[in-house]
Amino acid sequence: LPPLTNSKGSPTGAIHGVIAMLRNLYEEYKPEYFGVVFDPKGKTLRDDWFPEYKANRPSMPDDLRAQVEPIFDLVRGLGYPMVMVDRVEADDVIGTLARAAAAEHIEVIISTGDKDMAQLVCDEIRLVNTMDNSVLDSAGVVGKFGVRPDQIIDYLTLTGDKVDNIPGVDKVGPKT
């Protein structure tokens, strides 16, 4: 996101980017239901299960950290429901809500660039990446990863995930 600042020199690029993305999504899809899910502060259940989870990730930059609470305030101010569950990663909350809605035959659009979420794609669930304007349905998942959505868990288990510090199988990658 752009390194914007306000007149006092405080960073505002993430605030601007997140709010613009949410408004664009809302305007483009005109959803009947809409919610914004954030990770909670602190460790999650995933950290208990795998202590090395995300161990190599750098900490959040200070200029981004300064924008988190204002983003929360603006999301609430815009009237969007905001969900944060203690000790539960946002991805897990999103997955739970998406699967529940899909079970009720409600069309679901998840805005994310996270490849882990491709496992959720089905007739009722699509992924939208607002950074590159791509939309992934089942055929899109196959085109991007070479496997069906129901195979993404196996694919990521084999290949690993450097971003999340998941090791995978030695000498196995997307092409092998």
C-alpha positions in Angstrom: 0.0 0.0 0.0 1.2 3.5 -0.6 3.3 5.3 2.1 0.7 8.0 2.7 0.8 10.3 5.7 -1.6 12.9 7.2 -0.8 16.5 7.9 0.8 15.5 11.3 3.1 12.9 9.6 1.2 9.9 10.9 1.1 6.9 8.4 -2.3 6.5 6.7 -1.5 4.3 3.6 -2.9 1.1 5.1 -6.0 2.9 6.4 -6.6 4.3 3.0 -6.0 1.0 1.2 -8.2 -1.1 3.5 -11.1 1.2 3.5 -10.9 1.7 -0.3 -10.8 -2.1 -0.8 -13.8 -2.7 1.5 -15.9 0.0 -0.2 -15.0 -1.3 -3.7 -15.9 -4.8 -2.7 -19.2 -3.7 -1.2 -20.0 -1.6 -4.3 -19.0 -4.2 -6.8 -20.7 -7.3 -5.2 -23.6 -5.6 -3.4 -23.7 -8.4 -0.8 -26.7 -9.2 1.3 -24.3 -10.1 4.1 -20.9 -8.5 4.7 -18.3 -8.8 7.4 -14.7 -8.0 8.1 -12.5 -10.5 10.0 -9.2 -9.7 11.7 -6.7 -11.8 13.5 -6.8 -11.3 17.3 -3.9 -10.0 19.2 -1.5 -12.5 20.6 -1.0 -16.2 20.0 -3.6 -18.5 18.5 -4.5 -22.1 18.8 -2.3 -22.8 15.8 0.7 -21.6 17.8 -0.1 -24.2 20.4 -0.4 -27.0 17.8 2.9 -26.0 16.0 5.2 -23.7 18.0 7.3 -22.9 14.9 4.2 -21.6 13.0 5.1 -18.3 11.4 8.3 -18.2 13.4 10.3 -16.7 10.5 7.9 -13.8 9.9 9.2 -10.4 10.8 7.1 -8.5 13.4 4.6 -5.9 12.1 6.2 -2.7 11.1 5.6 0.2 13.5 3.9 2.4 10.8 1.4 -0.4 10.1 0.9 -1.1 13.8 -0.1 2.5 14.3 -2.8 2.1 11.8 -4.5 -1.0 13.2 -6.8 0.7 15.7 -7.8 3.5 13.3 -8.7 0.8 10.7 -10.9 -1.0 13.3 -12.6 2.3 14.2 -13.2 3.1 10.5 -14.6 -0.3 9.8 -17.0 0.1 12.7 -17.8 3.6 11.7 -18.7 2.5 8.2 -21.2 0.1 9.8 -19.4 -3.1 8.7 -19.6 -6.0 11.1 -16.2 -6.7 12.5 -15.2 -10.2 13.8 -12.2 -11.1 15.9 -12.2 -14.3 17.9 -9.7 -14.7 20.8 -7.0 -17.3 20.0 -8.5 -18.1 16.6 -6.8 -17.0 13.4 -8.9 -14.9 11.0 -8.5 -17.6 8.3 -10.2 -20.1 10.5 -13.1 -17.8 11.3 -13.5 -17.0 7.6 -13.4 -20.6 6.7 -16.0 -21.5 9.3 -18.4 -18.7 8.2 -17.9 -19.5 4.5 -18.6 -23.2 4.9 -21.7 -22.5 7.0 -23.0 -20.0 4.4 -22.2 -22.4 1.6 -24.1 -25.2 3.4 -27.1 -22.9 3.2 -26.5 -22.3 -0.5 -25.4 -18.7 0.0 -22.9 -17.4 -2.5 -19.7 -16.4 -0.7 -17.0 -14.1 -1.9 -13.8 -14.1 0.2 -11.4 -11.2 -0.4 -7.9 -12.6 0.1 -4.6 -13.3 -1.6 -3.9 -16.2 0.8 -3.3 -19.5 -1.1 -4.5 -21.5 1.9 -8.0 -20.3 1.3 -8.2 -22.0 -2.1 -9.2 -25.1 -0.2 -12.6 -23.5 0.5 -13.5 -22.9 -3.2 -16.6 -24.7 -4.3 -19.8 -23.9 -6.3 -20.8 -21.4 -3.6 -17.4 -20.0 -2.6 -15.0 -17.9 -4.7 -11.9 -16.0 -3.8 -11.3 -12.4 -4.9 -7.8 -10.9 -4.7 -8.2 -7.1 -4.8 -4.5 -6.6 -5.3 -4.5 -8.1 -8.8 -8.3 -8.2 -9.4 -8.2 -12.0 -9.9 -11.2 -14.2 -9.1 -10.7 -17.9 -8.3 -13.4 -20.4 -8.8 -12.7 -24.2 -8.9 -11.3 -24.0 -12.5 -9.2 -21.1 -11.4 -7.7 -23.0 -8.5 -6.8 -25.9 -10.9 -5.3 -23.4 -13.3 -3.2 -21.7 -10.6 -2.1 -24.6 -8.5 -2.6 -27.7 -10.8 -4.9 -29.3 -8.2 -8.6 -29.2 -7.3 -9.7 -27.1 -4.2 -10.2 -30.3 -2.2 -6.6 -31.2 -2.9 -5.1 -27.9 -1.7 -4.5 -29.2 1.8 -2.5 -32.2 0.5 -0.7 -29.9 -2.0 0.4 -27.5 0.7 1.3 -30.3 3.1 3.7 -31.7 0.4 5.1 -28.4 -0.9 5.2 -26.6 2.5 4.6 -22.9 3.0 7.6 -20.7 3.7 5.4 -17.8 4.7 3.9 -19.8 7.5 7.1 -21.8 8.2 5.5 -25.1 7.3 8.3 -27.4 6.2 6.6 -29.7 3.6 8.4 -32.8 2.2 12.1 -32.4 1.4 12.7 -32.0 -2.4 9.0 -31.7 -3.1 7.7 -28.5 -4.7 4.9 -27.3 -7.0 6.5 -29.0 -10.0 7.5 -32.3 -8.4 
